[in-house]
């Protein structure tokens, strides 16, 4: 049911990162993606970390290569700061 309520437009393309990232070298695409999914889940009222993690895993596995590439590019940009 949670997957049905998620607005993919809030996840793809990756949103701008407004919060500071403390360790740029450990920033990777899936971590940013999981952050985006968690933000969307919280927007719809889901705060259970286990559910959010499972939804993020499912969405990542079913993302297109272009969708993943956008997150990879963003992570590379963050690491280069």
C-alpha positions in Angstrom: 0.0 0.0 0.0 2.9 2.4 0.8 4.3 1.9 -2.7 0.9 2.9 -4.2 0.9 6.2 -2.3 4.4 7.3 -3.3 4.6 10.1 -5.8 7.6 9.0 -8.1 7.7 12.6 -9.4 9.1 13.6 -5.9 11.9 11.0 -6.3 12.8 11.2 -10.0 14.7 13.3 -10.9 16.7 13.6 -7.7 15.7 16.6 -5.6 18.1 19.3 -4.6 19.9 18.5 -1.4 19.2 21.3 1.1 20.7 19.7 4.2 24.5 19.7 4.7 26.4 16.5 3.9 29.0 15.9 6.5 31.1 13.2 4.8 31.3 13.9 1.1 33.6 11.0 0.4 31.0 8.5 1.6 28.2 9.9 -0.4 26.9 7.5 -3.0 23.8 7.3 -5.3 21.8 4.8 -3.3 22.3 6.8 -0.1 20.9 10.0 -1.8 18.1 7.9 -3.3 17.2 6.4 0.1 17.1 10.0 1.5 14.7 11.0 -1.2 12.4 8.0 -0.6 12.5 8.7 3.2 11.5 12.3 2.6 8.6 11.2 0.3 7.5 8.5 2.8 7.5 11.0 5.6 5.4 13.4 3.5 2.7 10.8 3.2 2.9 9.9 6.9 5.1 6.8 7.0 7.9 7.0 9.6 8.8 3.3 10.1 12.4 3.0 9.1 12.1 -0.7 8.1 9.2 0.1 5.7 11.1 3.0 4.3 14.2 0.9 3.7 12.2 -1.9 2.0 10.4 0.6 -0.2 13.7 2.2 -1.1 15.2 -1.2 -2.0 12.2 -2.1 -4.1 12.2 1.2 -6.0 16.0 1.2 -6.6 15.8 -2.3 -8.0 13.0 -1.3 -10.3 14.6 2.1 -11.4 15.7 2.5 -14.9 19.4 2.9 -15.7 18.7 6.6 -16.6 17.1 7.2 -13.2 20.0 5.6 -11.4 22.4 7.6 -13.5 20.9 10.8 -12.3 21.5 9.8 -8.7 25.1 8.6 -9.6 25.8 12.0 -11.2 24.5 13.8 -8.2 26.6 11.7 -5.8 29.7 12.4 -7.9 28.9 16.1 -7.8 28.6 16.0 -4.0 31.9 14.0 -3.6 33.7 16.5 -5.7 32.8 19.5 -3.5 
